[in-house]
Amino acid sequence: MLKVSVISPEAVLFEGEASSVTAPAFDGEVGILTGHAAMVTTLGSGKLRLSDGKAFHVEGGFVQVADNEVRVVTEKATPV
């Protein structure tokens, strides 16, 4: 499982576990599963989806993946 955090300037929108995350990177979607290589990428605008059905519309920011932890730090996020 992945430990996932979704953070905006206003609040921590989600902290919990998910088996996968799909994020709208600046150049297309990126899928993240357990064991994903460490990376940092810039977010574009679009839908951030978690395996449990939770979704957020995000605009800007970045995604960091390291040691099965995914941090999404976004300029703006709204639950979908």
C-alpha positions in Angstrom: 0.0 0.0 0.0 1.0 3.6 -0.6 0.8 6.3 2.1 -0.8 9.2 0.4 -1.1 12.9 1.4 -3.0 15.5 -0.6 -2.2 19.0 0.6 -3.3 22.5 -0.5 -2.5 25.9 1.0 -5.9 25.8 2.8 -5.9 22.3 4.3 -4.7 18.7 4.3 -7.4 17.2 2.1 -6.5 13.5 2.5 -4.1 11.4 4.5 -4.4 7.7 4.2 -3.6 4.6 2.2 -4.3 3.7 -1.4 -3.1 0.9 -3.7 -2.7 3.3 -6.6 -2.7 6.9 -7.5 -3.2 8.5 -10.9 -2.0 12.1 -11.1 -2.2 14.8 -13.9 1.4 15.6 -14.5 2.3 18.6 -16.6 3.0 16.4 -19.6 0.3 13.7 -19.2 -1.0 11.3 -16.6 1.3 9.4 -14.3 0.3 6.2 -12.5 1.8 5.2 -9.2 1.8 1.8 -7.6 3.6 0.2 -4.7 7.3 0.0 -5.3 7.3 3.0 -7.8 10.8 4.6 -8.3 11.5 7.8 -6.4 10.4 10.8 -8.4 9.2 14.4 -8.3 7.1 15.9 -11.1 5.1 19.0 -11.7 1.3 18.8 -11.7 -0.8 20.2 -14.4 -4.5 20.7 -14.2 -6.9 17.7 -14.0 -8.2 14.8 -11.9 -6.2 13.2 -9.2 -7.6 9.7 -8.6 -7.0 7.3 -5.7 -7.8 3.6 -5.8 -10.5 3.8 -3.2 -12.6 6.0 -5.5 -11.7 9.4 -4.0 -10.8 12.1 -6.5 -9.8 15.7 -6.5 -9.5 18.3 -9.2 -6.0 19.8 -8.8 -4.3 22.8 -10.4 -0.6 23.2 -10.2 1.9 22.0 -7.6 4.0 18.8 -7.6 3.9 15.1 -6.7 6.7 13.5 -4.8 7.1 9.7 -4.6 9.6 8.0 -2.3 9.6 4.8 -0.2 5.9 4.1 -1.0 4.9 7.5 0.1 3.1 9.9 -2.3 2.8 13.6 -1.4 0.6 15.7 -3.6 1.2 19.4 -2.9 -1.1 21.5 -5.0 -2.0 25.1 -5.4 -5.7 24.4 -5.6 -7.7 21.2 -5.0 -11.4 20.5 -4.8 -13.0 17.1 -4.1 -14.8 15.6 -7.1 
